[in-house]
Amino acid sequence: MTIEMTCPTCGSHDISKNGTTRRGKQNYKCRDCNRQFIEDPQWKPKDKDTRAFIDLLLLEKIPLAGIARATHVSESWLQG
């Protein structure tokens, strides 16, 4: 039983191992688009719903600390 991996960018199944990261996780590389990625990333991008909700809260002039607590994002990410 093998798990078929797909590239997060192009969806290709033509993937090869490409060493390890600094944290010791297996690094993979897509042979079609040359993107490097790991199977289960520690940091994931925020989804569009969360970003839209944060934009609405910012328009209401709610303090950044309150928005960060309510949406479970860091204040430094929010300021960026």
C-alpha positions as CSV (number, residue, x, y, z in Angstrom):
1,M,0.0,0.0,0.0
2,T,1.6,3.3,-1.1
3,I,0.3,6.8,-0.8
4,E,0.3,8.7,-4.0
5,M,1.6,12.2,-3.5
6,T,0.6,15.2,-5.6
7,C,2.4,18.5,-6.2
8,P,0.6,21.3,-4.4
9,T,1.1,23.7,-7.4
10,C,0.5,21.7,-10.5
11,G,-1.1,18.5,-9.2
12,S,1.4,16.2,-10.9
13,H,2.2,12.8,-9.5
14,D,5.8,12.8,-11.0
15,I,7.6,13.5,-7.7
16,S,11.1,12.6,-6.5
17,K,12.8,12.8,-3.1
18,N,15.1,15.8,-2.7
19,G,17.0,15.5,0.5
20,T,15.8,16.8,3.9
21,T,15.0,20.2,5.4
22,R,16.8,21.9,8.2
23,R,14.2,20.4,10.6
24,G,14.8,16.9,9.4
25,K,11.7,16.4,7.3
26,Q,11.8,14.7,3.9
27,N,11.9,17.2,1.0
28,Y,10.3,16.4,-2.3
29,K,10.6,18.0,-5.8
30,C,8.1,18.0,-8.6
31,R,9.7,17.0,-11.9
32,D,7.1,18.9,-13.9
33,C,7.2,22.4,-12.3
34,N,10.4,22.0,-10.2
35,R,8.6,23.1,-7.0
36,Q,10.1,21.9,-3.7
37,F,7.8,21.0,-0.9
38,I,7.3,18.7,2.1
39,E,4.4,16.3,2.7
40,D,3.0,17.8,5.9
41,P,4.2,21.5,6.3
42,Q,4.4,23.0,9.7
43,W,3.3,26.4,8.5
44,K,0.2,26.6,6.3
45,P,-1.1,29.7,4.5
46,K,-4.3,31.2,5.9
47,D,-7.4,30.3,3.9
48,K,-9.5,32.9,2.1
49,D,-12.3,32.9,4.6
50,T,-10.0,33.8,7.5
51,R,-8.4,36.6,5.4
52,A,-11.8,38.0,4.5
53,F,-12.9,37.9,8.1
54,I,-9.8,39.7,9.2
55,D,-10.3,42.4,6.6
56,L,-13.8,43.0,7.9
57,L,-12.5,43.2,11.5
58,L,-9.8,45.7,10.4
59,L,-12.5,47.9,8.7
60,E,-14.4,48.0,12.0
61,K,-11.2,49.4,13.7
62,I,-11.0,46.6,16.3
63,P,-7.6,46.5,18.0
64,L,-5.0,44.2,16.5
65,A,-4.5,42.3,19.7
66,G,-8.2,41.5,19.8
67,I,-8.3,40.4,16.1
68,A,-5.2,38.2,16.7
69,R,-6.9,36.5,19.7
70,A,-10.2,36.0,17.9
71,T,-8.8,34.6,14.7
72,H,-5.8,32.6,16.2
73,V,-3.1,34.5,14.1
74,S,-0.1,36.2,15.5
75,E,0.1,40.0,15.7
76,S,3.3,40.1,13.6
77,W,1.5,38.2,10.8
78,L,-1.4,40.6,11.1
79,Q,0.7,43.7,10.9
80,G,2.6,42.3,7.8
